[in-house]
Amino acid sequence: MNNDIFQHYQGYQLLIKRLQQAVDKYHKYYYPIEFDFYNPDSIEIIKKFLGNSVAYSFYGGYKEATRKMLVIGEDLDQKDYIECLAAKYNSNFSNIDNRDVKGALYNLGIDIDKTGDFFVQDNHIYLYCKKDISLWLIDNFKKIANLSVNFSSCQFVEQKFMFDSFNIICPNTRLDKIVSCIIRKSREIAKNKILSQDVNVNFKTINQNDYNCQQNDIISIKKVGRFKIKDIQTNPKSGKIILSIDKYR
């Protein structure tokens, strides 16, 4: 593959190589080729690279899914590739959140790229995963924190996102400025968080203070929370930027 292409996709060279090999194989044999689940930043890279060179789909189980699985091919059904698992629990006796689920998956030795979104909702723990590991998870995923769980296959469930909304005023859309406004701390503290890799944008660690944020970007700040830039407006008099922010509950 042309080295210029690799240079164009710095940080994603291995993914680009796999994609090109898969495209070549698909054009030769015309059978579907499945990949893992990807975060939004990788999904955008994949879309840009594949373009119209081949038919493909992303599957996450529901429209607003954050993590989605790539399958190259035509006339596909996502139920052939992904599974939704659910485990019921009593929220009156146990307090479980997404971090507990993620930690339990790591402890189980599961490659997180084999799983899509997982969330706690309506006294259930929901987990999307690749179909080829679903039975193994049902048999082996039995504990989250101190809670015993029993997963089983279920109908695809859509995550209900809940937000607390507020506005912030920034001189520009630099990441350090926005983080400083969100956490209500000095810009130096915000810079230290970014340089310490405590800040993600669209699920990718960003260590550039001057990174320029865009509308719909999702900013995750360690031990603070996850935030979405819902809207960006400019005050015509002061020239300052007004950002509408949604904080995920």
N, C-alpha and C positions, 0 to 999 in steps of 0.2 A: 504494500500500500504506500502511496505517496507520503513522504515525510511531512510535506506541507499540510496535509490533512491532519496528521497527529498534532502538529504545532497549533493548528486552528482550534483543536479541542483539548487544550492543556488540562491535565488532571483527569481526563476521561479516555485516555489512550487505550486502555484495556477494554473498556466498554465498546469503543468504536471498532476495535479489531474484531471483537466477538460479533458485532452487528454485521460487519462486512462479510465475515465468514458465513453467517446465517443467511444473508441475502443471496450470496452465491449458491449456497446449498439449496435454498428454496427454489431458485430459478432452474436448478438442475433436476430436483426431484418433486417439487410442488406438494410437499406435505408440511403441515403446520409445525412451527418451531417455537417452543415456549421458553421464556426467560423467567427471571425472578420478579419480585415486586420492587418498584422504584419510587423514590421520593420525587416531588415536583421538579427539583432542579435537574435531575437526571432525565425525567420525562421530556422536558423541554429540549435537552440535548439530543435525545433519541429522535424526537419529531423533526428537529432541524436536520439531522444527518440523513434519516431515511427519506424524508420528503415524499416524492411520488415514485420512488424506485421500487417499492414493493407494497403489497397490501398488509396492513397490520391493525391490531386493536389493543387497547388498554382496558383491563378489567379490574375493578375494585369492589364490585358487589353493589354499589349504588353511585349515583351521579357525583356526589360531593366527596367521594372517598379521597383521602389524602395520598395513600400509597396504592399503586396500581401495578398489575402484572402485564407484561408485554407478551403478546403472541403474534408471530408473523404468519400470515395465511389469510384465506378468504372463507366466507360463509361459516363463521365460527359461532359457538355458543359458550358464553362465559361459564356456564354450569358444568362444562366438560373440563374446566381447568382450575376453578377455584371452589372453595367450600366455606360455608359459614357455620361455625361451631358456637354453641351456647351452653352456659352452665348457670343454673339458678342458685341464688344465695339469699340469705336473709339479711337485709341491710340494717335491721334493728340490732343485730348482734355482731356484725362485721363491717368494717369500714375499709373498702377496697377501692383503689383508683388505678389509673393506667400505668403508673410507675410500678405498682406492685405486680401487675400482669407482665410488664416488660422484664422486670427482675426475675420473675419465675421462669420465663422463657429462656433467659440467659442461663439460669441455674440448671435448666433441663438440657442445655447444650444445643438448643435450636438455633440455626442460622436465621437471624432476624429477617434476612432477605427472602426467606421462604414464607413469611407472613405479611399480610396486608394490615389494614386498620384493626385495632382492638380497642374496645371501650366498655365502660360499665354504664348500664342504663336499665331502668325499670326492674331492679332486683335481678338483673342478669349480667353475666360477663360474656361479651361477644368477641369472637376472633375469626378473622378471615385468613385463610391459608391456601397454599397450593393443594390441589386435590390429592396429589400423590403422597402427602404426609398426614392427611386428615385422620386416617384410621390409627396411625401411630400416636398422634396427639390424643385421640380419644382414649387410647389404652394407657398412655403414660403421663399425661398432664393431669395430675391429681391434687396438686397443692399450690396455692397462691398465698404468700405470707404464712399465716397460721390457719388458713382456711382450707378445708378439704373440698375439692370440687369434682364434679363429674360432667364432662363435656359430651355433647351429642350433636349430630348434624341437625340443622334447622333451615327454615326458609331465610332468604337473604333479608337482612334487617338494615335499615338506614339509620345512621347515627344522627341524633338530634343535637345540634350544636346550640349551646346557650352562651350568651355574651353579656358583659357589662360594657356599656359604651361611654366614651368621654372624648373630649377634644384636647389637643395640645397645640401650642404655638411655638414654632421653631424658626430660626433665621434661614434655614435651608433643609434639605432632605438628607444630609450626611447621617450615617448610621450612629456616630457618637453623639450627635446633637439629639437625635430622636430617642436613643436609649437614655440619655441624661434627662430628657423631659419625662419619659415614662416612669423612671424609677425615682424622679425628683431628687437627684443627687448631682454633684458637680460633674462637669465634663471630664475631669481627670479620672474620677471613679468610673464613669462610663467607658472611657478609653481602656482602663485597666481590665474591666470585664471583657471587653472585646479582644484585647491582646492575650488574655488568659483563656481564650476560646470558650467563654461562657455564653456567647451569643451566636445563635444560628439565624440565618435568613433563608426562608423556604427550605428548612431542614438541612441546610448546609452551613458548616462552621465558617464564619467570616471573621478574619482578623485584620481587616482594613478599616481604620477609623473613618476614612473618607468615602467608604462605599456608598453609592447613591441609591437610596431606597425608592421603590415605585409603589403605585397604587396596587392593592391586593397582595403585597408582600406579607409574609407571615414571619414575625420576629419572635424567637424564643429566647428568653433570658433565664439562665440557670437560677433556681431558687426564687424566681420572681413570677414567671408565668409565660403564657403564649399570647401574642397580640397580632391582630391583623389590621393593616392600614386600609381602612374602608374607603377613604376619600382624601384627596389633597386639593386644597384651594389656596389661592394667593390673595391676601388682603390688598386691594387696589391702592389704599392710602399709604400703609406702612411698608408694603412689599414683603411682609413676613408670611410664612407658610402656616396654614391652619390644617392640621391633620385630624380626621375623624378616626378614632381608634376603637376597635372591638377587642375586649379582653375575654379569652375563652375561660369559662368557669371550670 
